[in-house]
Amino acid sequence: MPVSSVPPPSASVSWPVAVTRMLLMLLLTLSVVVACTDSTAPRSDRRVSSAPSPDPRSDPRPHTEPEPDPRPDADPGPRPRTVSLLVSGDVLLHAKTWRTARADARRRGERGFDFGPMLAGVAPAVRAADLAVCHLETPLAPARGPFADYPAFSVPPQVVPGLRGAGFDACTTASNHSLDRGAAGLARTLGTLDAQGMRHDGTARSPREQQRPLLLDAGDATVAVLSYTFGTNGIALPAGEPWAVSLIDPGRIVREAAAARRGGADIVVVAVHAGTEYMTAPDDYQTAVVDAITRSPDIDIVYGHHAHVPQPIDLVHGTWVAYGLGNFVAGQQTAAPRTYRGVSVQFELTAQPSRQGGGFAVSDIAYLPTMITGDDPSRPTTRVFDVPAALDDPQTPARLRADLRATLADVVADVLSRGAGSADPGVDVHLLRR
């Protein structure tokens, strides 16, 4: 019988050895369990995923910020209502202006007159206002003429669509030239404005038209614009028609402003055609009229034209006054260079719900110096420039830059000559820039 050299385990292992093996196996099992346990897991809410965590920079899902705490004291409330009103100076058309308008129409292959290119430089500033008002100083002729220059004007009616295209909503019409072409010319002018959708005030075809205030919708407010002139160059008012042209009378202006307020105007603006021509300082007549009418609580703004040069902005009895806006577009035969400089003024008015009686108050004034280029008979190119924008534009010809800089300096000096910049700390008076 073969004999094995290895005895069976039971025969060769004693009980102490068996116990030692069992203890070693137990220790081994415990070490494996401990090694498999993640000692960094926070608590039982930890999630385990076999997929790698996404890089937040490459996660296509939008990141959502937590909602802010809607505390009552964090609510700014409704924004106050504001209205911007831009007013400009004399639209005083001389032959050189309509010579350019005819040439511009021909460049487009058209007949007649095109005033659009002449006004294109200032159009963006005009259109930006909630409401823009021009001053049409001269009577309008029939579409095909005849046309006439100074002293008894009769100018192309095609200027009206040009003004509308530039952004103007209304024109004042009371001036010393209102009756240059008699009652017929006055009626034709107003009929042309009506046909083009251009609102107007200052002259009238009936007592009812004169008594009805011009009320304009400016979005958040209704604005009344009232227009008056010092006279009509010695031309008598048409017989039996004392209402044809609104003449300056401080008592009448105050009464009509109050009537406009009762008629629904939130803001009342008065345009006064007066002053000494070519003088940058207001004369005694202007200041006397302004002194009288600015005492009225119903008048919010007063502005003027007729001097053909820019005049100062001032604060009189708490009412802002722009004494004279100069020429907006003209071609006067004068050596006075300031007649080719004007200023358009944009008033911002803000509702005053906390003030007794409510209403609106001027909260910002921005003034825009403008410049009219001279006319070259060989190539008519009269243009009206937004001076700050033209100086900022690298395309502006170098030959114009000296005149533009001089215009800017002179208009700023004229406008601020009565201290408008510091008259009211709550109202910023500054250049209008686009």
C-alpha positions as CSV (number, residue, x, y, z in Angstrom):
1,M,0.0,0.0,0.0
2,P,1.5,3.3,-1.0
3,V,2.4,5.7,1.8
4,S,1.6,9.5,1.5
5,S,4.3,11.9,2.6
6,V,1.7,14.6,3.5
7,P,-0.5,13.9,6.4
8,P,-4.2,15.1,6.4
9,P,-4.8,18.6,7.9
10,S,-6.8,17.4,10.8
11,A,-4.0,15.3,11.7
12,S,-1.2,17.9,11.4
13,V,-2.9,21.3,12.7
14,S,-3.4,21.9,16.4
15,W,-6.2,24.0,17.8
16,P,-4.1,27.1,18.6
17,V,-3.1,27.3,15.0
18,A,-6.7,27.1,13.9
19,V,-7.8,29.9,16.2
20,T,-4.9,32.1,14.9
21,R,-6.0,31.6,11.3
22,M,-9.6,32.5,12.2
23,L,-8.4,35.8,13.8
24,L,-6.3,36.7,10.8
25,M,-9.2,36.1,8.4
26,L,-11.5,38.3,10.6
27,L,-8.9,41.1,10.6
28,L,-8.5,40.9,6.8
29,T,-12.2,41.1,6.3
30,L,-12.5,44.3,8.5
31,S,-9.6,46.0,6.6
32,V,-11.3,45.4,3.3
33,V,-14.6,46.9,4.5
34,V,-12.8,50.0,5.9
35,A,-10.9,50.5,2.6
36,C,-14.1,50.5,0.6
37,T,-15.7,53.1,2.7
38,D,-15.4,56.8,1.5
39,S,-14.3,58.6,4.7
40,T,-15.0,62.0,3.1
41,A,-18.8,61.4,2.4
42,P,-20.6,64.1,4.4
43,R,-23.8,62.5,5.4
44,S,-26.4,60.1,4.1
45,D,-27.7,62.8,1.6
46,R,-24.7,62.5,-0.6
47,R,-25.4,61.4,-4.1
48,V,-23.2,59.0,-6.0
49,S,-23.0,59.0,-9.8
50,S,-20.9,57.0,-12.1
51,A,-20.8,60.0,-14.6
52,P,-18.1,62.7,-14.2
53,S,-19.3,66.1,-12.8
54,P,-19.9,68.6,-15.7
55,D,-17.5,71.6,-16.0
56,P,-19.7,74.6,-15.2
57,R,-18.0,76.6,-18.0
58,S,-19.2,74.2,-20.6
59,D,-22.6,73.5,-19.2
60,P,-25.1,74.5,-21.9
61,R,-27.9,75.1,-19.4
62,P,-28.5,78.8,-18.6
63,H,-27.3,80.0,-15.3
64,T,-30.2,81.4,-13.3
65,E,-29.4,84.1,-10.7
66,P,-31.5,83.8,-7.5
67,E,-34.5,86.1,-7.4
68,P,-33.9,89.3,-5.4
69,D,-35.7,89.8,-2.2
70,P,-38.8,91.7,-3.1
71,R,-38.7,94.0,-0.2
72,P,-41.1,97.0,-0.3
73,D,-38.3,99.4,0.3
74,A,-36.5,98.2,-2.8
75,D,-39.3,99.2,-5.1
76,P,-38.5,102.5,-6.8
77,G,-42.2,103.0,-7.7
78,P,-43.5,104.4,-11.1
79,R,-41.2,106.6,-13.1
80,P,-42.2,110.2,-13.2
81,R,-43.8,111.4,-16.5
82,T,-41.5,113.5,-18.6
83,V,-41.9,115.4,-21.9
84,S,-39.3,116.9,-24.2
85,L,-40.1,120.0,-26.2
86,L,-37.7,121.4,-28.9
87,V,-38.2,124.9,-30.2
88,S,-36.2,126.6,-33.0
89,G,-35.8,130.0,-34.5
90,D,-36.8,131.8,-37.6
91,V,-37.6,130.0,-40.8
92,L,-36.9,133.1,-42.9
93,L,-36.6,132.0,-46.6
94,H,-34.6,134.2,-48.9
95,A,-34.0,133.5,-52.6
96,K,-30.7,131.7,-51.9
97,T,-32.5,129.1,-49.8
98,W,-35.0,128.2,-52.4
99,R,-32.2,128.3,-55.1
100,T,-30.6,125.5,-53.1
101,A,-33.9,123.6,-52.7
102,R,-34.5,123.7,-56.5
103,A,-30.9,122.5,-57.2
104,D,-31.4,119.6,-54.7
105,A,-34.6,118.6,-56.4
106,R,-32.7,118.5,-59.8
107,R,-30.0,116.4,-58.3
108,R,-32.7,113.9,-57.5
109,G,-34.0,114.1,-61.1
110,E,-37.1,116.0,-59.9
111,R,-38.7,119.3,-60.6
112,G,-39.7,121.9,-58.1
113,F,-38.1,122.2,-54.7
114,D,-36.6,119.8,-52.1
115,F,-35.8,121.3,-48.7
116,G,-35.0,117.9,-47.2
117,P,-31.2,117.9,-47.8
118,M,-30.9,121.4,-46.4
119,L,-32.4,120.3,-43.1
120,A,-31.0,116.8,-42.9
121,G,-28.1,117.7,-40.6
122,V,-30.4,118.8,-37.8
123,A,-33.2,116.3,-38.4
124,P,-32.0,113.7,-35.9
125,A,-32.0,116.2,-33.0
126,V,-35.5,117.5,-34.0
127,R,-37.0,114.0,-34.3
128,A,-35.6,112.9,-31.0
129,A,-37.9,115.3,-29.1
130,D,-41.4,114.3,-28.1
131,L,-42.6,117.6,-29.6
132,A,-40.9,120.0,-32.0
133,V,-42.1,123.5,-32.9
134,C,-40.6,125.8,-35.6
135,H,-41.4,129.4,-36.4
136,L,-42.6,130.1,-40.0
137,E,-42.0,133.8,-40.3
138,T,-43.0,134.4,-43.9
139,P,-46.2,133.8,-45.9
140,L,-46.3,130.9,-48.3
141,A,-46.9,131.4,-52.1
142,P,-48.9,129.3,-54.5
143,A,-47.0,126.1,-55.4
144,R,-45.6,127.6,-58.7
145,G,-45.1,131.1,-57.4
146,P,-44.5,133.9,-58.0
147,F,-42.0,134.0,-55.2
148,A,-40.6,137.1,-53.5
149,D,-37.8,137.9,-51.2
150,Y,-37.4,140.7,-48.7
151,P,-39.2,143.0,-47.9
152,A,-42.6,141.5,-48.8
153,F,-42.0,137.7,-48.7
154,S,-43.9,135.1,-50.6
155,V,-41.9,131.8,-50.4
156,P,-42.2,128.3,-51.8
157,P,-44.7,126.2,-49.9
158,Q,-42.6,123.1,-50.4
159,V,-40.7,124.1,-47.3
160,V,-43.5,122.7,-45.2
161,P,-43.0,119.0,-46.2
162,G,-39.3,119.7,-45.7
163,L,-40.0,120.8,-42.1
164,R,-42.3,117.9,-41.5
165,G,-39.7,115.5,-42.8
166,A,-37.2,117.0,-40.5
167,G,-39.4,116.2,-37.5
168,F,-41.4,119.3,-36.7
169,D,-45.0,118.9,-35.5
170,A,-46.1,122.5,-35.4
171,C,-45.1,126.1,-36.4
172,T,-45.8,129.4,-34.8
173,T,-46.9,132.0,-37.4
174,A,-47.3,135.4,-35.6
175,S,-44.5,137.7,-37.0
176,N,-43.9,141.1,-38.4
177,H,-44.2,139.5,-41.9
178,S,-47.5,137.8,-41.3
179,L,-49.4,140.3,-43.5
180,D,-46.8,140.7,-46.2
181,R,-49.3,139.2,-48.7
182,G,-52.4,140.5,-47.0
183,A,-55.3,138.4,-45.7
184,A,-55.2,136.2,-48.8
185,G,-51.6,135.3,-48.2
186,L,-52.3,134.6,-44.5
187,A,-55.2,132.3,-45.4
188,R,-53.2,130.5,-48.0
189,T,-50.3,129.9,-45.6
190,L,-52.6,128.4,-43.0
191,G,-54.3,126.2,-45.6
192,T,-51.0,124.9,-46.8
193,L,-50.0,124.0,-43.2
194,D,-53.3,122.3,-42.7
195,A,-52.9,120.3,-45.9
196,Q,-49.5,119.0,-44.7
197,G,-50.6,118.1,-41.2
198,M,-48.6,120.9,-39.6
199,R,-50.3,122.4,-36.6
200,H,-50.0,126.2,-36.1
201,D,-50.8,129.2,-33.9
202,G,-50.4,132.9,-34.1
203,T,-52.5,133.8,-37.1
204,A,-56.1,133.0,-37.8
205,R,-58.9,133.0,-40.5
206,S,-61.7,133.4,-38.0
207,P,-62.4,134.6,-34.5
208,R,-63.1,131.0,-33.5
209,E,-59.7,129.8,-34.8
210,Q,-58.0,132.6,-32.9
211,Q,-59.8,131.8,-29.6
212,R,-59.1,128.1,-29.8
213,P,-55.7,127.4,-28.2
214,L,-53.3,125.1,-30.0
215,L,-53.2,121.9,-28.0
216,L,-50.6,119.3,-28.9
217,D,-50.3,115.7,-27.7
218,A,-46.8,115.0,-26.4
219,G,-47.4,111.5,-25.2
220,D,-47.5,112.0,-21.4
221,A,-48.8,115.5,-21.5
222,T,-50.9,118.0,-23.5
223,V,-48.9,121.1,-24.5
224,A,-50.4,124.5,-25.4
225,V,-48.3,126.7,-27.7
226,L,-49.4,130.4,-27.9
227,S,-47.8,132.7,-30.5
228,Y,-47.7,136.6,-30.5
229,T,-45.8,139.3,-32.4
230,F,-44.9,142.9,-31.6
231,G,-46.4,144.2,-34.9
232,T,-46.8,143.7,-38.6
233,N,-44.3,146.2,-40.1
234,G,-46.9,149.0,-40.2
235,I,-49.4,146.9,-42.2
236,A,-52.8,147.4,-40.7
237,L,-54.8,144.3,-39.7
238,P,-57.5,143.5,-42.3
239,A,-60.6,145.6,-41.8
240,G,-63.0,143.9,-39.4
241,E,-60.5,141.2,-38.6
242,P,-58.6,142.2,-35.4
243,W,-58.1,138.5,-34.7
244,A,-56.1,137.8,-37.8
245,V,-52.7,138.2,-36.1
246,S,-52.1,137.8,-32.4
247,L,-50.4,140.9,-31.1
248,I,-48.4,141.1,-27.9
249,D,-50.4,142.3,-25.0
250,P,-49.2,141.0,-21.6
251,G,-52.7,141.0,-20.1
252,R,-54.1,139.1,-23.1
253,I,-51.3,136.6,-23.0
254,V,-51.9,135.8,-19.3
255,R,-55.7,135.5,-19.9
256,E,-55.2,133.2,-22.9
257,A,-52.7,131.1,-21.0
258,A,-55.2,130.6,-18.2
259,A,-57.9,129.6,-20.8
260,A,-55.5,127.1,-22.4
261,R,-54.9,125.6,-18.9
262,R,-58.6,125.3,-18.3
263,G,-59.0,123.8,-21.8
264,G,-56.8,120.8,-20.9
265,A,-53.2,121.9,-21.2
266,D,-50.8,120.4,-18.8
267,I,-48.0,122.7,-20.1
268,V,-48.3,126.2,-21.5
269,V,-45.6,127.6,-23.7
270,V,-45.6,131.2,-25.0
271,A,-43.7,132.3,-28.2
272,V,-42.9,136.0,-28.4
273,H,-41.8,137.5,-31.7
274,A,-39.9,140.7,-30.6
275,G,-36.5,142.2,-29.9
276,T,-34.0,144.5,-31.6
277,E,-32.6,142.9,-34.8
278,Y,-29.0,141.7,-34.7
279,M,-28.6,142.4,-30.9
280,T,-27.6,139.4,-28.8
281,A,-29.0,141.0,-25.6
282,P,-32.7,141.3,-25.1
283,D,-34.0,144.9,-25.2
284,D,-36.2,146.7,-22.7
285,Y,-39.4,145.8,-24.5
286,Q,-38.6,142.1,-24.4
287,T,-37.6,142.1,-20.8
288,A,-40.7,144.2,-19.8
289,V,-43.1,141.7,-21.6
290,V,-41.2,138.7,-20.0
291,D,-41.3,140.3,-16.6
292,A,-45.1,140.7,-16.8
293,I,-46.1,137.3,-18.2
294,T,-43.7,135.2,-16.2
295,R,-45.6,136.2,-13.0
296,S,-48.5,134.1,-14.3
297,P,-48.7,130.6,-12.7
298,D,-50.2,129.3,-15.9
299,I,-47.1,129.9,-18.1
300,D,-44.4,127.2,-18.0
301,I,-41.9,128.4,-20.7
302,V,-41.4,131.6,-22.7
303,Y,-39.2,131.7,-25.8
304,G,-38.6,134.2,-28.6
305,H,-37.5,135.0,-32.1
306,H,-37.1,138.0,-34.5
307,A,-33.6,139.3,-33.5
308,H,-32.1,136.8,-36.0
309,V,-29.2,136.2,-33.6
310,P,-29.0,133.9,-30.5
311,Q,-30.0,135.5,-27.2
312,P,-29.6,134.3,-23.6
313,I,-31.6,131.8,-21.6
314,D,-32.7,133.1,-18.2
315,L,-34.8,132.2,-15.2
316,V,-37.4,135.0,-14.5
317,H,-39.8,134.7,-11.6
318,G,-39.2,131.0,-11.6
319,T,-40.1,130.6,-15.3
320,W,-37.5,129.6,-17.9
321,V,-37.1,132.0,-20.8
322,A,-35.1,131.7,-24.0
323,Y,-35.2,135.3,-25.2
324,G,-34.2,134.6,-28.8
325,L,-33.3,131.6,-30.9
326,G,-31.8,133.3,-33.9
327,N,-32.3,132.1,-37.5
328,F,-33.0,128.4,-38.0
329,V,-32.8,128.7,-41.8
330,A,-32.3,131.9,-43.7
331,G,-30.1,133.7,-46.2
332,Q,-30.1,137.3,-45.1
333,Q,-28.0,139.8,-47.1
334,T,-26.1,141.1,-44.2
335,A,-22.5,141.2,-43.1
336,A,-23.6,140.3,-39.5
337,P,-22.2,136.7,-39.2
338,R,-24.4,135.8,-36.3
339,T,-27.4,135.8,-38.6
340,Y,-26.1,132.5,-39.9
341,R,-26.0,131.1,-36.4
342,G,-29.0,129.9,-34.4
343,V,-29.9,127.9,-31.3
344,S,-32.6,125.3,-30.8
345,V,-33.6,124.6,-27.3
346,Q,-34.9,121.4,-25.9
347,F,-36.8,121.7,-22.6
348,E,-37.4,118.5,-20.6
349,L,-40.4,118.8,-18.2
350,T,-41.2,116.4,-15.4
351,A,-44.5,115.8,-13.7
352,Q,-44.7,117.1,-10.1
353,P,-47.3,115.0,-8.4
354,S,-46.2,116.1,-4.9
355,R,-46.5,119.8,-5.8
356,Q,-49.7,121.6,-4.9
357,G,-51.7,121.7,-8.1
358,G,-49.5,119.1,-9.8
359,G,-48.4,120.1,-13.3
360,F,-45.0,119.9,-14.9
361,A,-41.8,121.7,-14.2
362,V,-38.6,122.2,-16.3
363,S,-36.1,119.6,-15.2
364,D,-33.4,119.9,-17.9
365,I,-32.5,122.3,-20.7
366,A,-30.3,121.3,-23.6
367,Y,-29.4,123.9,-26.3
368,L,-28.2,123.1,-29.8
369,P,-26.0,125.6,-31.7
370,T,-26.8,125.5,-35.4
371,M,-25.1,127.1,-38.4
372,I,-26.3,127.9,-41.9
373,T,-23.7,127.6,-44.7
374,G,-23.3,130.3,-47.2
375,D,-24.6,129.9,-50.8
376,D,-22.3,129.3,-53.8
377,P,-24.3,130.5,-56.8
378,S,-22.4,128.1,-59.1
379,R,-23.4,125.1,-56.9
380,P,-26.2,126.1,-54.4
381,T,-25.5,124.2,-51.2
382,T,-27.1,126.0,-48.3
383,R,-27.2,123.6,-45.3
384,V,-28.2,123.8,-41.7
385,F,-25.7,122.1,-39.4
386,D,-26.0,120.6,-36.0
387,V,-22.7,122.2,-34.8
388,P,-21.6,119.7,-32.1
389,A,-22.4,116.8,-34.4
390,A,-20.6,118.3,-37.4
391,L,-17.5,119.0,-35.3
392,D,-17.5,115.4,-34.1
393,D,-18.0,114.0,-37.7
394,P,-14.7,113.3,-39.4
395,Q,-16.5,113.7,-42.8
396,T,-17.1,117.4,-42.2
397,P,-15.0,119.4,-44.7
398,A,-12.0,121.1,-43.2
399,R,-13.0,124.5,-44.7
400,L,-16.1,124.5,-42.5
401,R,-14.4,123.7,-39.2
402,A,-13.2,127.1,-38.3
403,D,-16.7,128.6,-38.7
404,L,-18.2,125.7,-36.8
405,R,-15.8,126.3,-33.9
406,A,-16.5,130.0,-33.9
407,T,-20.3,129.4,-34.0
408,L,-20.1,127.0,-31.0
409,A,-18.1,129.5,-28.9
410,D,-20.3,132.4,-29.7
411,V,-23.6,130.6,-29.2
412,V,-22.5,129.2,-25.9
413,A,-21.4,132.6,-24.7
414,D,-24.7,134.2,-25.9
415,V,-26.9,131.6,-24.3
416,L,-25.1,131.6,-20.9
417,S,-24.6,135.4,-20.8
418,R,-27.2,135.8,-18.0
419,G,-26.0,133.0,-15.8
420,A,-28.4,130.3,-16.9
421,G,-25.9,127.6,-16.1
422,S,-26.2,128.3,-12.3
423,A,-29.6,129.9,-12.1
424,D,-31.2,126.7,-10.6
425,P,-29.1,123.9,-9.1
426,G,-31.9,121.5,-9.9
427,V,-31.9,122.2,-13.7
428,D,-28.9,121.3,-15.8
429,V,-28.4,123.8,-18.7
430,H,-26.0,122.1,-21.2
431,L,-25.2,121.5,-24.9
432,L,-27.5,119.1,-26.7
433,R,-25.4,116.2,-28.1
434,R,-26.6,113.3,-30.1
